[in-house]
């Protein structure tokens, strides 16, 4: 656990997490930071607990001592979100030998009982409620459901103007330096890939609710954005807000001027067409990423799918249907609301076609609203006429992607 001062009497406790799957699903090649906070008035409050605490009274006192606090000063826990990466420390709360009042949403209270059997000293907050810590510190509560569970709230401390957002404005990526002003512009720009990966993997399904939550948060005159994952934005908090507004807008179909080529091939026949597509994209000087579905983790696919305005699917027929790894990926893209994209489909078949039919069914079932400019299957290897035909459609896709960017 690393303690960092955010503003006067406001502290972050941060820990880097590596070598695990987020939510037991998502790979994190660059790890992730988990941030919790303490606000000190005449009384003090934990906000989203102390991730990385080993469950001993001694280590908690050591952490609090770095903030000029003891357990006697602690009176409250504010739960912005009950997901265990933020709340699991509550399981060991009795070790502290200190009764703490818990402030949370009604939904969090139900999960608190289900996860940890806690029902006492729980105070249900409503939108606009506040908690006076004394000493000029007052916490205001903002209900922001489904960022990304139904229980989520944000907390705003009025004197320091710090907005504690939990999963909102978060990012993957471990941090040696917690604050945005401790990073160069180049580092902050490169970190955006981790922001998009986090947004698409964790929040994409709830994109409309994220957009509404951002609008509610903007009603507060915050000067610091303090999320549960990623950098604390104290120099330029509007940067992460604008980034998130942009990511929300990608669902409408205008993302980056970029194409995702997502492909799979059993015996190299579809791969021959993939080679043609890659060559054409390069000739068109289109920014693109080519991902083999059997070799790429789902999180990476979602990251690039969310950020791409055009998507090309190349996959063979398998037993009357689309290549199963591609079917799984497309379904997940649908669940994560990667919608309104310009798209192409192609793929090989042997003794029977059928991939196009399931491709269209998946798009319809998930209401993905992709504009499929062309879909074609070819028997066995692609002939020159197949390559020439599909090349023209790839060029048309590139043209339409650029036209979308100009609108």
Backbone torsions as a table, in degrees:
resi	resn	phi	psi	omega
1	UNK	NA	130.8	178.3
2	UNK	-116.8	126.6	-179.2
3	UNK	-97.5	129.9	179.3
4	UNK	-130.8	138.6	176.3
5	UNK	-81.8	124.3	179.7
6	UNK	-89.2	-54.0	173.1
7	UNK	-149.4	179.4	-177.1
8	UNK	-56.3	121.2	178.5
9	UNK	64.6	21.9	173.0
10	UNK	-128.8	124.8	-174.1
11	UNK	-128.4	148.5	171.8
12	UNK	-108.1	141.5	170.5
13	UNK	-117.9	115.4	-171.7
14	UNK	-124.7	149.0	-179.1
15	UNK	-144.7	134.2	174.9
16	UNK	-86.0	141.3	-179.1
17	UNK	-123.6	127.0	-178.5
18	UNK	-137.3	159.8	171.8
19	UNK	74.1	18.2	176.9
20	UNK	-130.6	165.0	173.7
21	UNK	-92.1	127.3	177.1
22	UNK	-66.9	131.1	-175.1
23	UNK	57.7	19.4	-178.0
24	UNK	70.9	11.3	-174.9
25	UNK	-128.1	-52.7	-163.4
26	UNK	-91.5	125.0	175.0
27	UNK	-70.2	143.2	178.9
28	UNK	-126.6	84.0	-176.6
29	UNK	-57.5	-28.7	-179.6
30	UNK	-105.1	10.3	-179.2
31	UNK	73.9	-164.2	178.0
32	UNK	-158.2	149.5	170.5
33	UNK	-98.2	146.5	174.2
34	UNK	-119.7	120.6	-174.5
35	UNK	-112.7	135.9	169.3
36	UNK	-129.4	170.3	-169.0
37	UNK	-141.0	157.2	174.1
38	UNK	-132.4	131.4	175.8
39	UNK	-115.5	129.6	-173.7
40	UNK	-113.5	115.8	168.3
41	UNK	-118.5	-143.1	170.2
42	UNK	-65.3	-30.6	169.5
43	UNK	-119.3	157.4	-175.2
44	UNK	-120.1	152.2	-177.5
45	UNK	-130.6	136.4	165.4
46	UNK	-80.4	136.8	171.4
47	UNK	-116.6	113.3	-176.6
48	UNK	61.6	28.7	164.9
49	UNK	70.5	-160.2	-177.5
50	UNK	-129.0	90.7	177.4
51	UNK	-70.2	138.5	-179.0
52	UNK	94.5	-5.3	176.8
53	UNK	-66.8	136.0	-176.7
54	UNK	-85.3	3.1	177.1
55	UNK	88.3	8.1	179.6
56	UNK	-105.7	146.4	177.7
57	UNK	-62.3	-36.6	-176.2
58	UNK	-63.6	-46.5	-177.7
59	UNK	-68.8	-32.4	176.0
60	UNK	-65.0	-44.0	178.1
61	UNK	-62.6	-37.0	178.2
62	UNK	-63.2	-42.2	178.6
63	UNK	-66.1	-45.4	-179.2
64	UNK	-64.9	-33.3	179.9
65	UNK	-60.4	-30.7	178.2
66	UNK	-69.6	-10.8	178.0
67	UNK	-111.4	12.0	-174.9
68	UNK	58.8	41.6	179.2
69	UNK	-129.1	158.6	169.3
70	UNK	-128.2	173.2	177.4
71	UNK	-61.0	-28.6	179.0
72	UNK	-63.2	-26.9	-179.1
73	UNK	-79.0	-19.9	-173.8
74	UNK	-81.7	127.5	-178.5
75	UNK	-122.5	-26.4	-169.0
76	UNK	-134.3	152.8	165.1
77	UNK	-122.6	127.6	172.2
78	UNK	-105.7	122.5	178.6
79	UNK	-103.3	108.2	174.6
80	UNK	-77.7	-28.0	-172.3
81	UNK	-162.8	134.0	-172.3
82	UNK	-91.5	1.8	179.2
83	UNK	-57.5	139.2	-170.2
84	UNK	-61.3	-18.9	174.7
85	UNK	-66.6	-15.3	176.0
86	UNK	-111.5	-21.2	-170.7
87	UNK	-117.4	-7.3	-171.2
88	UNK	-60.8	-24.9	179.6
89	UNK	-61.8	-22.6	-178.2
90	UNK	-62.7	-25.0	179.1
91	UNK	-58.3	-28.6	-177.7
92	UNK	-104.4	15.2	-172.8
93	UNK	-59.3	-35.6	-176.2
94	UNK	-63.3	-22.7	178.9
95	UNK	-59.2	-29.8	-175.8
96	UNK	-69.7	-22.1	-178.4
97	UNK	64.8	30.7	-176.2
98	UNK	-136.6	125.8	177.6
99	UNK	-79.5	126.8	-179.2
100	UNK	-124.6	137.0	175.1
101	UNK	-81.2	134.8	-177.1
102	UNK	-108.3	124.3	177.3
103	UNK	-108.5	125.8	-176.5
104	UNK	-162.4	172.0	175.4
105	UNK	-73.4	163.9	177.7
106	UNK	-58.8	-39.0	-179.5
107	UNK	-65.7	-39.6	177.3
108	UNK	-64.5	-37.1	-179.6
109	UNK	-60.8	-40.6	177.7
110	UNK	-64.5	-40.8	179.4
111	UNK	-70.9	-34.4	177.7
112	UNK	-59.7	-41.0	177.1
113	UNK	-68.1	-43.8	-177.0
114	UNK	-66.7	-40.0	-176.6
115	UNK	-80.9	-42.8	-169.0
116	UNK	-126.8	3.1	177.2
117	UNK	68.0	22.9	-177.5
118	UNK	-97.2	128.8	179.2
119	UNK	-132.2	-14.1	-174.6
120	UNK	-93.7	153.9	174.6
121	UNK	57.4	36.8	178.8
122	UNK	-107.5	129.1	-179.1
123	UNK	-117.0	119.5	-177.3
124	UNK	-82.1	126.9	179.1
125	UNK	-97.2	151.2	172.3
126	UNK	-116.6	164.1	-179.4
127	UNK	-57.4	126.4	178.6
128	UNK	92.8	-7.0	175.8
129	UNK	-66.0	160.2	177.6
130	UNK	-141.8	163.8	179.9
131	UNK	-133.9	119.8	-179.1
132	UNK	-88.7	117.0	177.5
133	UNK	-88.8	-5.7	-174.6
134	UNK	78.7	167.3	179.2
135	UNK	65.4	24.5	178.7
136	UNK	84.5	2.8	-178.7
137	UNK	-102.2	122.3	178.3
138	UNK	-135.0	131.9	179.3
139	UNK	-100.3	130.2	176.0
140	UNK	-110.1	138.3	-174.5
141	UNK	-108.1	133.9	-176.5
142	UNK	-124.8	117.1	179.3
143	UNK	-77.8	123.2	-180.0
144	UNK	-132.8	69.1	-173.3
145	UNK	-60.0	147.0	175.8
146	UNK	66.3	34.4	164.9
147	UNK	-120.6	63.6	8.3
148	UNK	-125.1	5.7	170.8
149	UNK	-103.3	163.6	-179.9
150	UNK	-62.2	-16.3	-173.9
151	UNK	-84.1	-9.3	-162.3
152	UNK	-70.3	142.1	172.2
153	UNK	-132.1	165.8	165.6
154	UNK	-114.6	158.3	-179.8
155	UNK	-128.5	130.2	-179.5
156	UNK	-116.7	125.8	175.7
157	UNK	-97.6	120.2	-166.0
158	UNK	-73.8	-34.0	-175.9
159	UNK	-77.6	-38.9	179.1
160	UNK	-86.9	-14.3	-179.0
161	UNK	59.7	39.0	177.0
162	UNK	-99.3	129.7	176.5
163	UNK	-105.3	115.8	179.1
164	UNK	-93.5	114.6	-165.9
165	UNK	-112.3	-4.8	-177.8
166	UNK	53.6	-116.7	-174.1
167	UNK	-74.4	-25.7	178.0
168	UNK	-66.1	142.7	-179.5
169	UNK	62.8	23.3	-179.5
170	UNK	-88.3	176.9	-177.9
171	UNK	-158.4	153.1	164.3
172	UNK	-78.6	175.5	178.0
173	UNK	104.4	122.8	175.6
174	UNK	-71.1	156.7	-175.2
175	UNK	-130.0	126.8	168.2
176	UNK	-86.5	-23.6	177.7
177	UNK	-128.4	126.0	-170.3
178	UNK	-78.4	-33.4	-167.8
179	UNK	-98.8	148.4	-178.7
180	UNK	-60.5	-34.7	-177.9
181	UNK	-74.9	-4.2	176.4
182	UNK	-93.6	3.3	-179.2
183	UNK	-116.8	146.5	174.5
184	UNK	-71.2	163.8	177.4
185	UNK	-60.5	-38.2	178.2
186	UNK	-63.3	-41.2	178.9
187	UNK	-65.8	-42.0	-180.0
188	UNK	-65.3	-39.4	179.1
189	UNK	-65.6	-42.2	-179.7
190	UNK	-69.1	-25.7	-179.9
191	UNK	-69.3	-15.3	-177.3
192	UNK	-62.6	-29.5	177.7
193	UNK	-60.3	-35.9	178.3
194	UNK	-71.6	-32.3	176.1
195	UNK	-65.5	-46.7	-179.3
196	UNK	-66.1	-39.6	178.2
197	UNK	-60.2	-45.6	179.4
198	UNK	-62.9	-48.8	-177.4
199	UNK	-58.9	-48.9	-176.2
200	UNK	-68.4	-38.6	-177.2
201	UNK	-75.2	-40.2	-169.2
202	UNK	-103.4	-39.0	-170.7
203	UNK	-110.7	-9.0	-173.0
204	UNK	-54.5	-43.0	-179.7
205	UNK	-57.0	-32.1	-173.2
206	UNK	-104.3	25.3	-174.2
207	UNK	-50.5	-46.2	-179.9
208	UNK	-62.3	-36.7	179.0
209	UNK	-71.2	-34.0	175.7
210	UNK	-61.8	-45.0	179.7
211	UNK	-60.3	-42.0	178.6
212	UNK	-66.5	-39.4	179.2
213	UNK	-63.4	-38.1	177.7
214	UNK	-61.8	-43.2	180.0
215	UNK	-62.7	-38.8	177.2
216	UNK	-65.3	-42.2	-178.8
217	UNK	-63.3	-34.1	-176.7
218	UNK	-68.6	-11.3	176.5
219	UNK	-72.9	-14.0	-178.5
220	UNK	-100.6	143.6	-176.5
221	UNK	-85.1	64.0	-176.2
222	UNK	-82.5	149.9	177.0
223	UNK	-118.7	-10.4	178.0
224	UNK	-137.2	133.3	171.8
225	UNK	-107.0	119.1	-175.1
226	UNK	-118.7	91.8	-177.9
227	UNK	-84.9	171.1	177.8
228	UNK	-79.9	-15.7	177.5
229	UNK	-141.3	136.3	175.3
230	UNK	96.0	-171.3	-175.4
231	UNK	-64.8	148.8	167.2
232	UNK	-91.4	124.8	-173.1
233	UNK	-99.0	99.1	-179.1
234	UNK	-113.1	-21.5	177.3
235	UNK	-85.6	-44.0	-176.1
236	UNK	-138.7	70.3	-177.1
237	UNK	-63.7	-26.8	-179.2
238	UNK	-68.8	-19.7	179.8
239	UNK	-63.0	-48.3	-179.0
240	UNK	-70.2	-31.9	176.9
241	UNK	-63.9	-46.6	179.5
242	UNK	-65.9	-38.0	175.8
243	UNK	-57.9	-47.1	-178.3
244	UNK	-66.6	-37.1	176.0
245	UNK	-62.2	-38.6	178.3
246	UNK	-65.9	-43.6	179.4
247	UNK	-62.5	-39.7	176.9
248	UNK	-60.0	-39.6	-177.2
249	UNK	-68.7	-22.1	-179.0
250	UNK	-59.3	-26.3	-179.3
251	UNK	-61.6	-25.1	-178.7
252	UNK	-74.8	-8.6	173.9
253	UNK	112.0	-11.1	176.9
254	UNK	-108.7	98.0	178.6
255	UNK	-106.5	-131.0	177.4
256	UNK	-85.0	161.8	175.4
257	UNK	-76.3	80.9	-167.8
258	UNK	-156.8	149.7	177.2
259	UNK	-122.6	133.6	171.0
260	UNK	-96.6	120.0	172.1
261	UNK	-100.7	108.4	-175.4
262	UNK	-111.9	121.5	-170.6
263	UNK	-143.4	161.3	172.3
264	UNK	-149.2	149.6	-177.9
265	UNK	-149.3	131.6	-178.8
266	UNK	-84.0	-49.0	-174.0
267	UNK	-127.9	18.9	173.2
268	UNK	93.8	-5.5	-179.0
269	UNK	-70.5	-50.7	177.7
270	UNK	-65.2	-33.7	178.5
271	UNK	-57.6	-33.8	178.5
272	UNK	-61.9	-37.6	177.5
273	UNK	-73.8	-34.2	176.7
274	UNK	-59.0	-41.4	177.9
275	UNK	-58.4	-41.1	179.3
276	UNK	-65.4	-43.2	-179.5
277	UNK	-63.0	-46.2	179.9
278	UNK	-59.8	-44.0	179.5
279	UNK	-61.3	-41.5	-179.3
280	UNK	-66.5	-43.5	178.3
281	UNK	-61.1	-38.5	177.5
282	UNK	-66.8	-41.6	177.3
283	UNK	-62.4	-34.6	179.2
284	UNK	-80.6	-2.2	-177.7
285	UNK	53.4	39.9	178.2
286	UNK	-93.3	131.7	173.2
287	UNK	-65.8	125.1	-179.1
288	UNK	-148.8	160.2	171.8
289	UNK	-130.1	135.1	-178.6
290	UNK	-109.7	119.3	-175.2
291	UNK	-124.4	127.0	173.2
292	UNK	-84.9	119.3	-174.0
293	UNK	-62.9	-26.0	-178.8
294	UNK	-82.3	-9.6	-177.6
295	UNK	-119.7	0.9	-173.4
296	UNK	-119.6	133.1	178.2
297	UNK	-69.7	154.5	-175.3
298	UNK	-60.3	-37.5	-178.6
299	UNK	-61.1	-38.7	178.6
300	UNK	-67.4	-39.8	176.7
301	UNK	-59.9	-46.8	-179.0
302	UNK	-64.2	-40.9	178.7
303	UNK	-55.0	-50.2	-176.8
304	UNK	-77.7	-31.5	176.4
305	UNK	-63.6	-42.6	-179.1
306	UNK	-63.7	-35.4	-173.8
307	UNK	-89.8	-2.7	-174.6
308	UNK	-105.7	137.0	176.5
309	UNK	-83.0	-30.4	177.6
310	UNK	-115.7	143.3	178.5
311	UNK	-133.8	127.6	175.7
312	UNK	-112.9	124.2	178.9
313	UNK	-105.9	126.2	176.0
314	UNK	-128.6	111.7	-176.2
315	UNK	-156.7	143.1	-178.4
316	UNK	-79.8	168.1	169.0
317	UNK	-78.3	140.4	176.3
318	UNK	-134.7	111.6	179.0
319	UNK	50.6	56.4	176.6
320	UNK	75.2	-4.6	-175.8
321	UNK	-129.4	-178.8	-179.7
322	UNK	-75.0	151.1	176.7
323	UNK	-42.7	117.9	-170.7
324	UNK	-52.9	-41.7	177.4
325	UNK	-60.2	-33.6	178.3
326	UNK	-70.5	-38.9	178.0
327	UNK	-59.4	-43.0	-179.4
328	UNK	-64.2	-42.7	-179.3
329	UNK	-66.6	-43.3	179.3
330	UNK	-62.4	-40.4	176.9
331	UNK	-60.4	-43.2	-179.7
332	UNK	-67.6	-37.3	175.3
333	UNK	-60.9	-37.2	176.6
334	UNK	-66.3	-43.9	178.9
335	UNK	-62.8	-33.6	-179.7
336	UNK	-86.9	8.8	172.9
337	UNK	62.6	40.4	170.8
338	UNK	-82.0	92.8	-166.5
339	UNK	-119.0	165.1	170.3
340	UNK	61.0	31.6	179.6
341	UNK	-88.3	152.6	166.0
342	UNK	-78.0	135.1	-171.2
343	UNK	-145.0	156.2	170.9
344	UNK	-133.6	153.0	173.4
345	UNK	-134.1	140.2	170.1
346	UNK	-150.8	160.6	177.8
347	UNK	175.7	158.9	-178.7
348	UNK	-89.3	154.1	168.7
349	UNK	-137.9	158.1	179.6
350	UNK	-106.4	-90.6	-177.2
351	UNK	-88.3	-10.5	176.7
352	UNK	-160.0	142.7	171.8
353	UNK	-86.7	-165.1	177.9
354	UNK	135.8	-13.4	-176.7
355	UNK	-63.3	-40.0	-178.6
356	UNK	-59.8	-42.2	-178.8
357	UNK	-59.0	-47.0	-179.8
358	UNK	-70.7	-35.9	175.3
359	UNK	-54.6	-48.2	179.9
360	UNK	-66.6	-36.5	178.2
361	UNK	-64.0	-41.3	179.9
362	UNK	-64.3	-43.9	178.7
363	UNK	-60.9	-42.9	-178.5
364	UNK	-69.1	-44.1	-177.9
365	UNK	-60.1	-38.7	-178.2
366	UNK	-93.3	5.3	178.4
367	UNK	51.3	48.8	-174.1
368	UNK	-81.2	-21.7	174.3
369	UNK	56.5	35.7	175.0
370	UNK	-72.5	140.5	172.8
371	UNK	-90.7	96.6	-177.3
372	UNK	-83.0	107.5	-175.7
373	UNK	-72.0	-31.5	-179.6
374	UNK	-165.6	143.6	174.9
375	UNK	-136.3	127.4	-178.8
376	UNK	-143.3	138.9	172.0
377	UNK	-109.5	150.8	175.9
378	UNK	-132.2	147.2	-176.6
379	UNK	-86.1	118.1	-179.5
380	UNK	72.6	-129.9	180.0
381	UNK	-81.9	152.8	176.5
382	UNK	-73.5	129.3	175.4
383	UNK	-80.5	168.2	-179.1
384	UNK	-57.2	-39.2	-179.7
385	UNK	-65.5	-34.7	176.5
386	UNK	-65.5	-43.8	-179.6
387	UNK	-63.9	-44.0	-179.1
388	UNK	-64.5	-42.8	179.7
389	UNK	-61.5	-48.5	-175.3
390	UNK	-71.5	-31.5	176.5
391	UNK	-56.9	-42.0	179.7
392	UNK	-64.0	-36.2	178.5
393	UNK	-71.0	-34.4	176.0
394	UNK	-64.9	-41.4	178.3
395	UNK	-63.3	-40.1	178.4
396	UNK	-64.9	-40.3	177.0
397	UNK	-59.4	-46.4	179.8
398	UNK	-59.0	-42.6	178.6
399	UNK	-60.9	-44.5	-177.5
400	UNK	-70.6	-34.3	174.9
401	UNK	-59.9	-46.0	-178.7
402	UNK	-66.8	-36.6	177.2
403	UNK	-64.0	-38.6	177.5
404	UNK	-62.3	-38.8	-177.9
405	UNK	-67.4	-26.5	-176.5
406	UNK	-83.5	-12.5	-177.1
407	UNK	-78.2	NA	NA
